[in-house]
Amino acid sequence: MNLRKPIAINKKYKPVLIFKDGVELKECVSIQEAATFLKGHTFCRAMPYRHIMNGIIFDETWIHKGSTYRFTTDPEVKKQKLDAMRDQHRDRF
């Protein structure tokens, strides 16, 4: 499935698109805003940062109470994050 990817306008904000069951739910200006929105939307006890990061970086889906959530961001932001992870953990990549 080809999901829309947002474009980062500046270096401070890294946009995140949230999809629920293949339908675009919300576009957030940052991962923090996306986590806050999802916490309220799904009534989770904790912020779902890990689920969002795994969705953005590794294209993983998050299944919560029967709904499938996917996350996308600017491909350049994803590349920068992967490069930083490779630099930090060379033995894992």
PDB file of N, CA, C and O in Angstrom:
ATOM      1  N   MET A   1       0.844  -1.172   0.000  1.00  0.00           N
ATOM      2  CA  MET A   1       0.000   0.000   0.000  1.00  0.00           C
ATOM      3  C   MET A   1       0.889   1.235   0.000  1.00  0.00           C
ATOM      4  O   MET A   1       1.807   1.358   0.811  1.00  0.00           O
ATOM      5  N   ASN A   2       0.603   2.139  -0.917  1.00  0.00           N
ATOM      6  CA  ASN A   2       1.363   3.372  -1.016  1.00  0.00           C
ATOM      7  C   ASN A   2       0.669   4.448  -0.189  1.00  0.00           C
ATOM      8  O   ASN A   2      -0.438   4.874  -0.518  1.00  0.00           O
ATOM      9  N   LEU A   3       1.311   4.879   0.868  1.00  0.00           N
ATOM     10  CA  LEU A   3       0.744   5.902   1.738  1.00  0.00           C
ATOM     11  C   LEU A   3       1.408   7.237   1.438  1.00  0.00           C
ATOM     12  O   LEU A   3       2.589   7.283   1.095  1.00  0.00           O
ATOM     13  N   ARG A   4       0.659   8.311   1.567  1.00  0.00           N
ATOM     14  CA  ARG A   4       1.196   9.653   1.335  1.00  0.00           C
ATOM     15  C   ARG A   4       2.289   9.956   2.344  1.00  0.00           C
ATOM     16  O   ARG A   4       2.188   9.579   3.511  1.00  0.00           O
ATOM     17  N   LYS A   5       3.326  10.634   1.895  1.00  0.00           N
ATOM     18  CA  LYS A   5       4.431  11.014   2.765  1.00  0.00           C
ATOM     19  C   LYS A   5       4.513  12.539   2.818  1.00  0.00           C
ATOM     20  O   LYS A   5       4.536  13.190   1.773  1.00  0.00           O
ATOM     21  N   PRO A   6       4.557  13.116   4.016  1.00  0.00           N
ATOM     22  CA  PRO A   6       4.642  14.575   4.134  1.00  0.00           C
ATOM     23  C   PRO A   6       6.055  15.069   3.804  1.00  0.00           C
ATOM     24  O   PRO A   6       7.002  14.285   3.750  1.00  0.00           O
ATOM     25  N   ILE A   7       6.176  16.346   3.592  1.00  0.00           N
ATOM     26  CA  ILE A   7       7.468  16.973   3.307  1.00  0.00           C
ATOM     27  C   ILE A   7       7.840  17.861   4.495  1.00  0.00           C
ATOM     28  O   ILE A   7       7.047  18.694   4.934  1.00  0.00           O
ATOM     29  N   ALA A   8       9.069  17.668   5.010  1.00  0.00           N
ATOM     30  CA  ALA A   8       9.559  18.505   6.118  1.00  0.00           C
ATOM     31  C   ALA A   8       9.926  19.884   5.571  1.00  0.00           C
ATOM     32  O   ALA A   8      10.675  19.994   4.601  1.00  0.00           O
ATOM     33  N   ILE A   9       9.396  20.930   6.198  1.00  0.00           N
ATOM     34  CA  ILE A   9       9.646  22.290   5.725  1.00  0.00           C
ATOM     35  C   ILE A   9      10.916  22.857   6.356  1.00  0.00           C
ATOM     36  O   ILE A   9      11.650  23.605   5.711  1.00  0.00           O
ATOM     37  N   ASN A  10      11.174  22.504   7.609  1.00  0.00           N
ATOM     38  CA  ASN A  10      12.378  22.992   8.274  1.00  0.00           C
ATOM     39  C   ASN A  10      12.986  21.853   9.095  1.00  0.00           C
ATOM     40  O   ASN A  10      12.447  20.747   9.135  1.00  0.00           O
ATOM     41  N   LYS A  11      14.105  22.135   9.742  1.00  0.00           N
ATOM     42  CA  LYS A  11      14.816  21.093  10.488  1.00  0.00           C
ATOM     43  C   LYS A  11      14.210  20.820  11.860  1.00  0.00           C
ATOM     44  O   LYS A  11      14.460  19.766  12.444  1.00  0.00           O
ATOM     45  N   LYS A  12      13.422  21.748  12.379  1.00  0.00           N
ATOM     46  CA  LYS A  12      12.885  21.584  13.729  1.00  0.00           C
ATOM     47  C   LYS A  12      11.730  20.591  13.769  1.00  0.00           C
ATOM     48  O   LYS A  12      11.698  19.706  14.624  1.00  0.00           O
ATOM     49  N   TYR A  13      10.790  20.735  12.852  1.00  0.00           N
ATOM     50  CA  TYR A  13       9.606  19.876  12.846  1.00  0.00           C
ATOM     51  C   TYR A  13       9.747  18.766  11.814  1.00  0.00           C
ATOM     52  O   TYR A  13      10.108  19.008  10.662  1.00  0.00           O
ATOM     53  N   LYS A  14       9.458  17.557  12.247  1.00  0.00           N
ATOM     54  CA  LYS A  14       9.507  16.397  11.369  1.00  0.00           C
ATOM     55  C   LYS A  14       8.087  15.833  11.306  1.00  0.00           C
ATOM     56  O   LYS A  14       7.651  15.146  12.231  1.00  0.00           O
ATOM     57  N   PRO A  15       7.367  16.120  10.224  1.00  0.00           N
ATOM     58  CA  PRO A  15       5.949  15.770  10.155  1.00  0.00           C
ATOM     59  C   PRO A  15       5.710  14.262  10.174  1.00  0.00           C
ATOM     60  O   PRO A  15       6.524  13.484   9.678  1.00  0.00           O
ATOM     61  N   VAL A  16       4.588  13.871  10.749  1.00  0.00           N
ATOM     62  CA  VAL A  16       4.189  12.472  10.843  1.00  0.00           C
ATOM     63  C   VAL A  16       2.736  12.356  10.394  1.00  0.00           C
ATOM     64  O   VAL A  16       1.869  13.096  10.858  1.00  0.00           O
ATOM     65  N   LEU A  17       2.485  11.423   9.491  1.00  0.00           N
ATOM     66  CA  LEU A  17       1.116  11.123   9.087  1.00  0.00           C
ATOM     67  C   LEU A  17       0.680   9.852   9.787  1.00  0.00           C
ATOM     68  O   LEU A  17       1.424   8.872   9.818  1.00  0.00           O
ATOM     69  N   ILE A  18      -0.516   9.857  10.349  1.00  0.00           N
ATOM     70  CA  ILE A  18      -1.068   8.693  11.041  1.00  0.00           C
ATOM     71  C   ILE A  18      -2.199   8.135  10.187  1.00  0.00           C
ATOM     72  O   ILE A  18      -3.117   8.860   9.801  1.00  0.00           O
ATOM     73  N   PHE A  19      -2.124   6.839   9.897  1.00  0.00           N
ATOM     74  CA  PHE A  19      -3.159   6.150   9.142  1.00  0.00           C
ATOM     75  C   PHE A  19      -3.790   5.090  10.028  1.00  0.00           C
ATOM     76  O   PHE A  19      -3.094   4.360  10.734  1.00  0.00           O
ATOM     77  N   LYS A  20      -5.117   5.012   9.987  1.00  0.00           N
ATOM     78  CA  LYS A  20      -5.841   3.994  10.736  1.00  0.00           C
ATOM     79  C   LYS A  20      -6.617   3.160   9.727  1.00  0.00           C
ATOM     80  O   LYS A  20      -7.481   3.672   9.016  1.00  0.00           O
ATOM     81  N   ASP A  21      -6.301   1.870   9.670  1.00  0.00           N
ATOM     82  CA  ASP A  21      -6.934   0.949   8.731  1.00  0.00           C
ATOM     83  C   ASP A  21      -6.866   1.464   7.293  1.00  0.00           C
ATOM     84  O   ASP A  21      -7.829   1.336   6.537  1.00  0.00           O
ATOM     85  N   GLY A  22      -5.724   2.046   6.917  1.00  0.00           N
ATOM     86  CA  GLY A  22      -5.493   2.507   5.556  1.00  0.00           C
ATOM     87  C   GLY A  22      -6.063   3.871   5.229  1.00  0.00           C
ATOM     88  O   GLY A  22      -5.889   4.346   4.107  1.00  0.00           O
ATOM     89  N   VAL A  23      -6.736   4.520   6.164  1.00  0.00           N
ATOM     90  CA  VAL A  23      -7.315   5.843   5.944  1.00  0.00           C
ATOM     91  C   VAL A  23      -6.524   6.861   6.756  1.00  0.00           C
ATOM     92  O   VAL A  23      -6.251   6.651   7.938  1.00  0.00           O
ATOM     93  N   GLU A  24      -6.157   7.973   6.103  1.00  0.00           N
ATOM     94  CA  GLU A  24      -5.392   9.006   6.802  1.00  0.00           C
ATOM     95  C   GLU A  24      -6.215   9.579   7.942  1.00  0.00           C
ATOM     96  O   GLU A  24      -7.337  10.046   7.744  1.00  0.00           O
ATOM     97  N   LEU A  25      -5.640   9.538   9.140  1.00  0.00           N
ATOM     98  CA  LEU A  25      -6.329   9.993  10.339  1.00  0.00           C
ATOM     99  C   LEU A  25      -5.952  11.428  10.695  1.00  0.00           C
ATOM    100  O   LEU A  25      -6.817  12.261  10.962  1.00  0.00           O
ATOM    101  N   LYS A  26      -4.628  11.709  10.694  1.00  0.00           N
ATOM    102  CA  LYS A  26      -4.173  13.046  11.102  1.00  0.00           C
ATOM    103  C   LYS A  26      -2.744  13.273  10.621  1.00  0.00           C
ATOM    104  O   LYS A  26      -1.951  12.336  10.525  1.00  0.00           O
ATOM    105  N   GLU A  27      -2.429  14.532  10.322  1.00  0.00           N
ATOM    106  CA  GLU A  27      -1.055  14.930  10.031  1.00  0.00           C
ATOM    107  C   GLU A  27      -0.573  15.774  11.198  1.00  0.00           C
ATOM    108  O   GLU A  27      -1.185  16.788  11.532  1.00  0.00           O
ATOM    109  N   CYS A  28       0.518  15.358  11.816  1.00  0.00           N
ATOM    110  CA  CYS A  28       1.091  16.055  12.967  1.00  0.00           C
ATOM    111  C   CYS A  28       2.416  16.678  12.569  1.00  0.00           C
ATOM    112  O   CYS A  28       3.095  16.181  11.672  1.00  0.00           O
ATOM    113  N   VAL A  29       2.787  17.770  13.236  1.00  0.00           N
ATOM    114  CA  VAL A  29       4.025  18.463  12.896  1.00  0.00           C
ATOM    115  C   VAL A  29       5.257  17.817  13.529  1.00  0.00           C
ATOM    116  O   VAL A  29       6.386  18.113  13.137  1.00  0.00           O
ATOM    117  N   SER A  30       5.042  16.936  14.507  1.00  0.00           N
ATOM    118  CA  SER A  30       6.184  16.299  15.164  1.00  0.00           C
ATOM    119  C   SER A  30       5.767  14.944  15.736  1.00  0.00           C
ATOM    120  O   SER A  30       4.582  14.624  15.826  1.00  0.00           O
ATOM    121  N   ILE A  31       6.761  14.169  16.114  1.00  0.00           N
ATOM    122  CA  ILE A  31       6.506  12.871  16.724  1.00  0.00           C
ATOM    123  C   ILE A  31       5.824  13.061  18.080  1.00  0.00           C
ATOM    124  O   ILE A  31       4.959  12.270  18.457  1.00  0.00           O
ATOM    125  N   GLN A  32       6.208  14.097  18.805  1.00  0.00           N
ATOM    126  CA  GLN A  32       5.599  14.365  20.099  1.00  0.00           C
ATOM    127  C   GLN A  32       4.101  14.651  19.956  1.00  0.00           C
ATOM    128  O   GLN A  32       3.290  14.143  20.729  1.00  0.00           O
ATOM    129  N   GLU A  33       3.747  15.461  18.969  1.00  0.00           N
ATOM    130  CA  GLU A  33       2.333  15.761  18.748  1.00  0.00           C
ATOM    131  C   GLU A  33       1.580  14.492  18.333  1.00  0.00           C
ATOM    132  O   GLU A  33       0.450  14.271  18.769  1.00  0.00           O
ATOM    133  N   ALA A  34       2.202  13.660  17.490  1.00  0.00           N
ATOM    134  CA  ALA A  34       1.570  12.411  17.052  1.00  0.00           C
ATOM    135  C   ALA A  34       1.337  11.483  18.245  1.00  0.00           C
ATOM    136  O   ALA A  34       0.275  10.869  18.355  1.00  0.00           O
ATOM    137  N   ALA A  35       2.321  11.378  19.135  1.00  0.00           N
ATOM    138  CA  ALA A  35       2.179  10.511  20.311  1.00  0.00           C
ATOM    139  C   ALA A  35       1.082  11.029  21.241  1.00  0.00           C
ATOM    140  O   ALA A  35       0.300  10.241  21.773  1.00  0.00           O
ATOM    141  N   THR A  36       1.021  12.333  21.437  1.00  0.00           N
ATOM    142  CA  THR A  36      -0.013  12.920  22.291  1.00  0.00           C
ATOM    143  C   THR A  36      -1.398  12.679  21.693  1.00  0.00           C
ATOM    144  O   THR A  36      -2.332  12.309  22.405  1.00  0.00           O
ATOM    145  N   PHE A  37      -1.523  12.887  20.396  1.00  0.00           N
ATOM    146  CA  PHE A  37      -2.805  12.643  19.735  1.00  0.00           C
ATOM    147  C   PHE A  37      -3.215  11.174  19.853  1.00  0.00           C
ATOM    148  O   PHE A  37      -4.361  10.873  20.185  1.00  0.00           O
ATOM    149  N   LEU A  38      -2.276  10.256  19.580  1.00  0.00           N
ATOM    150  CA  LEU A  38      -2.606   8.830  19.640  1.00  0.00           C
ATOM    151  C   LEU A  38      -2.968   8.376  21.044  1.00  0.00           C
ATOM    152  O   LEU A  38      -3.845   7.531  21.221  1.00  0.00           O
ATOM    153  N   LYS A  39      -2.302   8.928  22.032  1.00  0.00           N
ATOM    154  CA  LYS A  39      -2.620   8.563  23.411  1.00  0.00           C
ATOM    155  C   LYS A  39      -4.082   8.905  23.712  1.00  0.00           C
ATOM    156  O   LYS A  39      -4.800   8.105  24.312  1.00  0.00           O
ATOM    157  N   GLY A  40      -4.509  10.072  23.302  1.00  0.00           N
ATOM    158  CA  GLY A  40      -5.892  10.468  23.518  1.00  0.00           C
ATOM    159  C   GLY A  40      -6.869   9.714  22.639  1.00  0.00           C
ATOM    160  O   GLY A  40      -7.977   9.395  23.071  1.00  0.00           O
ATOM    161  N   HIS A  41      -6.470   9.428  21.412  1.00  0.00           N
ATOM    162  CA  HIS A  41      -7.348   8.744  20.459  1.00  0.00           C
ATOM    163  C   HIS A  41      -7.569   7.270  20.828  1.00  0.00           C
ATOM    164  O   HIS A  41      -8.667   6.737  20.664  1.00  0.00           O
ATOM    165  N   THR A  42      -6.509   6.624  21.328  1.00  0.00           N
ATOM    166  CA  THR A  42      -6.590   5.189  21.642  1.00  0.00           C
ATOM    167  C   THR A  42      -6.806   4.913  23.119  1.00  0.00           C
ATOM    168  O   THR A  42      -7.010   3.764  23.511  1.00  0.00           O
ATOM    169  N   PHE A  43      -6.765   5.949  23.940  1.00  0.00           N
ATOM    170  CA  PHE A  43      -6.911   5.823  25.394  1.00  0.00           C
ATOM    171  C   PHE A  43      -5.837   4.919  26.004  1.00  0.00           C
ATOM    172  O   PHE A  43      -6.104   4.165  26.940  1.00  0.00           O
ATOM    173  N   CYS A  44      -4.617   5.006  25.459  1.00  0.00           N
ATOM    174  CA  CYS A  44      -3.474   4.265  26.020  1.00  0.00           C
ATOM    175  C   CYS A  44      -3.042   4.928  27.321  1.00  0.00           C
ATOM    176  O   CYS A  44      -3.277   6.117  27.536  1.00  0.00           O
ATOM    177  N   ARG A  45      -2.414   4.150  28.175  1.00  0.00           N
ATOM    178  CA  ARG A  45      -1.893   4.709  29.430  1.00  0.00           C
ATOM    179  C   ARG A  45      -0.590   5.467  29.209  1.00  0.00           C
ATOM    180  O   ARG A  45      -0.323   6.466  29.877  1.00  0.00           O
ATOM    181  N   ALA A  46       0.217   4.988  28.268  1.00  0.00           N
ATOM    182  CA  ALA A  46       1.527   5.589  28.009  1.00  0.00           C
ATOM    183  C   ALA A  46       1.556   6.168  26.596  1.00  0.00           C
ATOM    184  O   ALA A  46       0.743   5.811  25.743  1.00  0.00           O
ATOM    185  N   MET A  47       2.498   7.055  26.374  1.00  0.00           N
ATOM    186  CA  MET A  47       2.687   7.621  25.044  1.00  0.00           C
ATOM    187  C   MET A  47       3.239   6.535  24.117  1.00  0.00           C
ATOM    188  O   MET A  47       4.186   5.847  24.497  1.00  0.00           O
ATOM    189  N   PRO A  48       2.688   6.358  22.930  1.00  0.00           N
ATOM    190  CA  PRO A  48       3.146   5.291  22.030  1.00  0.00           C
ATOM    191  C   PRO A  48       4.323   5.703  21.139  1.00  0.00           C
ATOM    192  O   PRO A  48       4.287   5.489  19.927  1.00  0.00           O
ATOM    193  N   TYR A  49       5.368   6.295  21.737  1.00  0.00           N
ATOM    194  CA  TYR A  49       6.530   6.727  20.957  1.00  0.00           C
ATOM    195  C   TYR A  49       7.174   5.563  20.205  1.00  0.00           C
ATOM    196  O   TYR A  49       7.480   5.687  19.019  1.00  0.00           O
ATOM    197  N   ARG A  50       7.380   4.439  20.883  1.00  0.00           N
ATOM    198  CA  ARG A  50       8.066   3.306  20.267  1.00  0.00           C
ATOM    199  C   ARG A  50       7.308   2.815  19.036  1.00  0.00           C
ATOM    200  O   ARG A  50       7.922   2.493  18.018  1.00  0.00           O
ATOM    201  N   HIS A  51       5.997   2.757  19.121  1.00  0.00           N
ATOM    202  CA  HIS A  51       5.193   2.289  18.002  1.00  0.00           C
ATOM    203  C   HIS A  51       5.311   3.245  16.815  1.00  0.00           C
ATOM    204  O   HIS A  51       5.397   2.811  15.666  1.00  0.00           O
ATOM    205  N   ILE A  52       5.314   4.537  17.098  1.00  0.00           N
ATOM    206  CA  ILE A  52       5.443   5.533  16.038  1.00  0.00           C
ATOM    207  C   ILE A  52       6.823   5.464  15.405  1.00  0.00           C
ATOM    208  O   ILE A  52       6.943   5.465  14.180  1.00  0.00           O
ATOM    209  N   MET A  53       7.866   5.404  16.225  1.00  0.00           N
ATOM    210  CA  MET A  53       9.232   5.340  15.688  1.00  0.00           C
ATOM    211  C   MET A  53       9.453   4.067  14.862  1.00  0.00           C
ATOM    212  O   MET A  53      10.048   4.125  13.786  1.00  0.00           O
ATOM    213  N   ASN A  54       8.980   2.928  15.356  1.00  0.00           N
ATOM    214  CA  ASN A  54       9.123   1.688  14.590  1.00  0.00           C
ATOM    215  C   ASN A  54       8.337   1.759  13.290  1.00  0.00           C
ATOM    216  O   ASN A  54       8.771   1.221  12.271  1.00  0.00           O
ATOM    217  N   GLY A  55       7.194   2.411  13.318  1.00  0.00           N
ATOM    218  CA  GLY A  55       6.410   2.575  12.099  1.00  0.00           C
ATOM    219  C   GLY A  55       7.093   3.479  11.092  1.00  0.00           C
ATOM    220  O   GLY A  55       7.080   3.205   9.892  1.00  0.00           O
ATOM    221  N   ILE A  56       7.687   4.552  11.578  1.00  0.00           N
ATOM    222  CA  ILE A  56       8.373   5.495  10.694  1.00  0.00           C
ATOM    223  C   ILE A  56       9.658   4.897  10.131  1.00  0.00           C
ATOM    224  O   ILE A  56       9.881   4.924   8.920  1.00  0.00           O
ATOM    225  N   ILE A  57      10.496   4.360  11.000  1.00  0.00           N
ATOM    226  CA  ILE A  57      11.828   3.915  10.585  1.00  0.00           C
ATOM    227  C   ILE A  57      11.803   2.543   9.925  1.00  0.00           C
ATOM    228  O   ILE A  57      12.450   2.345   8.896  1.00  0.00           O
ATOM    229  N   PHE A  58      11.072   1.598  10.493  1.00  0.00           N
ATOM    230  CA  PHE A  58      11.104   0.218  10.004  1.00  0.00           C
ATOM    231  C   PHE A  58       9.832  -0.192   9.265  1.00  0.00           C
ATOM    232  O   PHE A  58       9.679  -1.364   8.924  1.00  0.00           O
ATOM    233  N   ASP A  59       8.923   0.739   9.012  1.00  0.00           N
ATOM    234  CA  ASP A  59       7.662   0.477   8.303  1.00  0.00           C
ATOM    235  C   ASP A  59       6.828  -0.614   8.973  1.00  0.00           C
ATOM    236  O   ASP A  59       6.163  -1.396   8.293  1.00  0.00           O
ATOM    237  N   GLU A  60       6.863  -0.665  10.293  1.00  0.00           N
ATOM    238  CA  GLU A  60       6.057  -1.637  11.027  1.00  0.00           C
ATOM    239  C   GLU A  60       4.658  -1.079  11.258  1.00  0.00           C
ATOM    240  O   GLU A  60       4.469   0.133  11.359  1.00  0.00           O
ATOM    241  N   THR A  61       3.685  -1.976  11.339  1.00  0.00           N
ATOM    242  CA  THR A  61       2.329  -1.567  11.662  1.00  0.00           C
ATOM    243  C   THR A  61       2.099  -1.787  13.157  1.00  0.00           C
ATOM    244  O   THR A  61       2.759  -2.619  13.779  1.00  0.00           O
ATOM    245  N   TRP A  62       1.175  -1.047  13.714  1.00  0.00           N
ATOM    246  CA  TRP A  62       0.818  -1.193  15.126  1.00  0.00           C
ATOM    247  C   TRP A  62      -0.644  -1.585  15.167  1.00  0.00           C
ATOM    248  O   TRP A  62      -1.500  -0.859  14.662  1.00  0.00           O
ATOM    249  N   ILE A  63      -0.931  -2.714  15.757  1.00  0.00           N
ATOM    250  CA  ILE A  63      -2.304  -3.180  15.888  1.00  0.00           C
ATOM    251  C   ILE A  63      -2.748  -2.931  17.322  1.00  0.00           C
ATOM    252  O   ILE A  63      -2.137  -3.423  18.270  1.00  0.00           O
ATOM    253  N   HIS A  64      -3.820  -2.160  17.466  1.00  0.00           N
ATOM    254  CA  HIS A  64      -4.330  -1.792  18.790  1.00  0.00           C
ATOM    255  C   HIS A  64      -5.847  -1.940  18.778  1.00  0.00           C
ATOM    256  O   HIS A  64      -6.541  -1.244  18.038  1.00  0.00           O
ATOM    257  N   LYS A  65      -6.347  -2.839  19.591  1.00  0.00           N
ATOM    258  CA  LYS A  65      -7.786  -3.100  19.722  1.00  0.00           C
ATOM    259  C   LYS A  65      -8.458  -3.339  18.372  1.00  0.00           C
ATOM    260  O   LYS A  65      -9.531  -2.802  18.099  1.00  0.00           O
ATOM    261  N   GLY A  66      -7.817  -4.147  17.537  1.00  0.00           N
ATOM    262  CA  GLY A  66      -8.391  -4.534  16.251  1.00  0.00           C
ATOM    263  C   GLY A  66      -8.168  -3.554  15.116  1.00  0.00           C
ATOM    264  O   GLY A  66      -8.526  -3.860  13.979  1.00  0.00           O
ATOM    265  N   SER A  67      -7.601  -2.404  15.371  1.00  0.00           N
ATOM    266  CA  SER A  67      -7.319  -1.418  14.328  1.00  0.00           C
ATOM    267  C   SER A  67      -5.831  -1.436  14.005  1.00  0.00           C
ATOM    268  O   SER A  67      -4.996  -1.636  14.887  1.00  0.00           O
ATOM    269  N   THR A  68      -5.511  -1.225  12.743  1.00  0.00           N
ATOM    270  CA  THR A  68      -4.126  -1.210  12.283  1.00  0.00           C
ATOM    271  C   THR A  68      -3.705   0.237  12.048  1.00  0.00           C
ATOM    272  O   THR A  68      -4.356   0.972  11.306  1.00  0.00           O
ATOM    273  N   TYR A  69      -2.614   0.631  12.684  1.00  0.00           N
ATOM    274  CA  TYR A  69      -2.078   1.986  12.534  1.00  0.00           C
ATOM    275  C   TYR A  69      -0.755   1.917  11.783  1.00  0.00           C
ATOM    276  O   TYR A  69       0.075   1.045  12.039  1.00  0.00           O
ATOM    277  N   ARG A  70      -0.572   2.856  10.845  1.00  0.00           N
ATOM    278  CA  ARG A  70       0.695   2.990  10.127  1.00  0.00           C
ATOM    279  C   ARG A  70       1.104   4.451  10.200  1.00  0.00           C
ATOM    280  O   ARG A  70       0.268   5.340  10.361  1.00  0.00           O
ATOM    281  N   PHE A  71       2.408   4.684  10.078  1.00  0.00           N
ATOM    282  CA  PHE A  71       2.960   6.028  10.222  1.00  0.00           C
ATOM    283  C   PHE A  71       3.939   6.290   9.095  1.00  0.00           C
ATOM    284  O   PHE A  71       4.707   5.403   8.723  1.00  0.00           O
ATOM    285  N   THR A  72       3.923   7.501   8.543  1.00  0.00           N
ATOM    286  CA  THR A  72       4.892   7.886   7.519  1.00  0.00           C
ATOM    287  C   THR A  72       5.456   9.262   7.856  1.00  0.00           C
ATOM    288  O   THR A  72       4.856  10.044   8.593  1.00  0.00           O
ATOM    289  N   THR A  73       6.616   9.523   7.294  1.00  0.00           N
ATOM    290  CA  THR A  73       7.247  10.830   7.431  1.00  0.00           C
ATOM    291  C   THR A  73       8.005  11.129   6.148  1.00  0.00           C
ATOM    292  O   THR A  73       8.003  10.324   5.217  1.00  0.00           O
ATOM    293  N   ASP A  74       8.643  12.272   6.101  1.00  0.00           N
ATOM    294  CA  ASP A  74       9.449  12.663   4.957  1.00  0.00           C
ATOM    295  C   ASP A  74      10.567  11.639   4.772  1.00  0.00           C
ATOM    296  O   ASP A  74      11.240  11.302   5.746  1.00  0.00           O
ATOM    297  N   PRO A  75      10.790  11.131   3.551  1.00  0.00           N
ATOM    298  CA  PRO A  75      11.861  10.146   3.322  1.00  0.00           C
ATOM    299  C   PRO A  75      13.243  10.644   3.763  1.00  0.00           C
ATOM    300  O   PRO A  75      14.081   9.844   4.178  1.00  0.00           O
ATOM    301  N   GLU A  76      13.482  11.940   3.678  1.00  0.00           N
ATOM    302  CA  GLU A  76      14.775  12.485   4.097  1.00  0.00           C
ATOM    303  C   GLU A  76      14.939  12.387   5.610  1.00  0.00           C
ATOM    304  O   GLU A  76      16.034  12.095   6.092  1.00  0.00           O
ATOM    305  N   VAL A  77      13.881  12.625   6.359  1.00  0.00           N
ATOM    306  CA  VAL A  77      13.913  12.493   7.818  1.00  0.00           C
ATOM    307  C   VAL A  77      14.191  11.042   8.192  1.00  0.00           C
ATOM    308  O   VAL A  77      14.991  10.773   9.088  1.00  0.00           O
ATOM    309  N   LYS A  78      13.539  10.112   7.515  1.00  0.00           N
ATOM    310  CA  LYS A  78      13.751   8.683   7.757  1.00  0.00           C
ATOM    311  C   LYS A  78      15.206   8.306   7.491  1.00  0.00           C
ATOM    312  O   LYS A  78      15.816   7.586   8.281  1.00  0.00           O
ATOM    313  N   LYS A  79      15.765   8.794   6.374  1.00  0.00           N
ATOM    314  CA  LYS A  79      17.160   8.493   6.023  1.00  0.00           C
ATOM    315  C   LYS A  79      18.120   9.033   7.083  1.00  0.00           C
ATOM    316  O   LYS A  79      19.065   8.346   7.470  1.00  0.00           O
ATOM    317  N   GLN A  80      17.884  10.260   7.554  1.00  0.00           N
ATOM    318  CA  GLN A  80      18.742  10.848   8.578  1.00  0.00           C
ATOM    319  C   GLN A  80      18.700  10.036   9.866  1.00  0.00           C
ATOM    320  O   GLN A  80      19.736   9.822  10.494  1.00  0.00           O
ATOM    321  N   LYS A  81      17.518   9.582  10.266  1.00  0.00           N
ATOM    322  CA  LYS A  81      17.372   8.790  11.491  1.00  0.00           C
ATOM    323  C   LYS A  81      18.076   7.437  11.348  1.00  0.00           C
ATOM    324  O   LYS A  81      18.750   6.988  12.276  1.00  0.00           O
ATOM    325  N   LEU A  82      17.923   6.792  10.199  1.00  0.00           N
ATOM    326  CA  LEU A  82      18.605   5.512   9.969  1.00  0.00           C
ATOM    327  C   LEU A  82      20.127   5.684   9.985  1.00  0.00           C
ATOM    328  O   LEU A  82      20.842   4.853  10.546  1.00  0.00           O
ATOM    329  N   ASP A  83      20.618   6.761   9.372  1.00  0.00           N
ATOM    330  CA  ASP A  83      22.067   7.031   9.384  1.00  0.00           C
ATOM    331  C   ASP A  83      22.566   7.243  10.806  1.00  0.00           C
ATOM    332  O   ASP A  83      23.626   6.737  11.174  1.00  0.00           O
ATOM    333  N   ALA A  84      21.809   7.989  11.610  1.00  0.00           N
ATOM    334  CA  ALA A  84      22.206   8.223  13.003  1.00  0.00           C
ATOM    335  C   ALA A  84      22.213   6.910  13.783  1.00  0.00           C
ATOM    336  O   ALA A  84      23.107   6.682  14.599  1.00  0.00           O
ATOM    337  N   MET A  85      21.235   6.049  13.544  1.00  0.00           N
ATOM    338  CA  MET A  85      21.183   4.753  14.229  1.00  0.00           C
ATOM    339  C   MET A  85      22.360   3.873  13.817  1.00  0.00           C
ATOM    340  O   MET A  85      22.934   3.168  14.648  1.00  0.00           O
ATOM    341  N   ARG A  86      22.715   3.915  12.545  1.00  0.00           N
ATOM    342  CA  ARG A  86      23.869   3.130  12.074  1.00  0.00           C
ATOM    343  C   ARG A  86      25.161   3.614  12.718  1.00  0.00           C
ATOM    344  O   ARG A  86      26.019   2.808  13.078  1.00  0.00           O
ATOM    345  N   ASP A  87      25.300   4.921  12.863  1.00  0.00           N
ATOM    346  CA  ASP A  87      26.505   5.487  13.476  1.00  0.00           C
ATOM    347  C   ASP A  87      26.605   5.095  14.952  1.00  0.00           C
ATOM    348  O   ASP A  87      27.699   4.824  15.447  1.00  0.00           O
ATOM    349  N   GLN A  88      25.477   5.064  15.653  1.00  0.00           N
ATOM    350  CA  GLN A  88      25.480   4.722  17.068  1.00  0.00           C
ATOM    351  C   GLN A  88      25.667   3.232  17.320  1.00  0.00           C
ATOM    352  O   GLN A  88      26.326   2.837  18.282  1.00  0.00           O
ATOM    353  N   HIS A  89      25.088   2.410  16.459  1.00  0.00           N
ATOM    354  CA  HIS A  89      25.081   0.957  16.686  1.00  0.00           C
ATOM    355  C   HIS A  89      25.622   0.223  15.460  1.00  0.00           C
ATOM    356  O   HIS A  89      24.899  -0.538  14.818  1.00  0.00           O
ATOM    357  N   ARG A  90      26.864   0.449  15.147  1.00  0.00           N
ATOM    358  CA  ARG A  90      27.467  -0.166  13.957  1.00  0.00           C
ATOM    359  C   ARG A  90      27.435  -1.690  13.997  1.00  0.00           C
ATOM    360  O   ARG A  90      27.380  -2.333  12.949  1.00  0.00           O
ATOM    361  N   ASP A  91      27.470  -2.274  15.187  1.00  0.00           N
ATOM    362  CA  ASP A  91      27.496  -3.736  15.304  1.00  0.00           C
ATOM    363  C   ASP A  91      26.127  -4.365  14.978  1.00  0.00           C
ATOM    364  O   ASP A  91      26.063  -5.562  14.697  1.00  0.00           O
ATOM    365  N   ARG A  92      25.060  -3.604  15.009  1.00  0.00           N
ATOM    366  CA  ARG A  92      23.716  -4.151  14.743  1.00  0.00           C
ATOM    367  C   ARG A  92      23.284  -4.011  13.296  1.00  0.00           C
ATOM    368  O   ARG A  92      22.373  -4.710  12.854  1.00  0.00           O
ATOM    369  N   PHE A  93      23.931  -3.109  12.542  1.00  0.00           N
ATOM    370  CA  PHE A  93      23.508  -2.865  11.151  1.00  0.00           C
ATOM    371  C   PHE A  93      24.494  -3.449  10.180  1.00  0.00           C
ATOM    372  O   PHE A  93      24.304  -3.342   8.969  1.00  0.00           O
TER     373      PHE A  93
END
